[in-house]
């Protein structure tokens, strides 16, 4: 599922750590995107 975000080369040595990092990165990206959408929906104080 997360592989669709960033096609990273598979490292058989640290596949578990890589997957964890990828999931964390995807979660952070999703948070930033949601935060950005909220900023657009929320009226900015002038």
Contact map, one row per residue, 1 for C-alpha under 8 A:
1111000000000000000000000000000000000000000000
1111110000000000000001100100000000000000000000
1111111100000000000000000000000000000000000000
1111111000000000000000000000000000000000000000
0111111000000000000000000100000000000000000000
0111111100000000000000000000000000000000000000
0011111110000000000000000000000000000000000000
0010011111000000000000000000000000000000000000
0000001111100000000000000000000000000000000000
0000000111110010000000000000000000000000000000
0000000011111110010000000000000000000000000000
0000000001111110000000000000000000000000000000
0000000000111110000000000000000000000000000000
0000000000111111110000000000000000000000000000
0000000001111111111000000000000000000000000000
0000000000000111111100000000000000000000000000
0000000000000111111110000000000000000000000000
0000000000100111111111000000000000000000000000
0000000000000011111111100000000000000000000000
0000000000000001111111110000000000000000000000
0000000000000000111111111000000000000000000000
0100000000000000011111111100000000000000000000
0100000000000000001111111110000000000000000000
0000000000000000000111111111000000000000000000
0000000000000000000011111111100000000000000000
0100100000000000000001111111110000000000000000
0000000000000000000000111111111000000000000000
0000000000000000000000011111111100000000000000
0000000000000000000000001111111110000000000000
0000000000000000000000000111111111000000000000
0000000000000000000000000011111111100000000000
0000000000000000000000000001111111110000000000
0000000000000000000000000000111111111000000000
0000000000000000000000000000011111111100000000
0000000000000000000000000000001111111110000000
0000000000000000000000000000000111111111000000
0000000000000000000000000000000011111111100000
0000000000000000000000000000000001111111110000
0000000000000000000000000000000000111111111100
0000000000000000000000000000000000011111111000
0000000000000000000000000000000000001111111000
0000000000000000000000000000000000000111111100
0000000000000000000000000000000000000011111110
0000000000000000000000000000000000000010011111
0000000000000000000000000000000000000000001111
0000000000000000000000000000000000000000000111
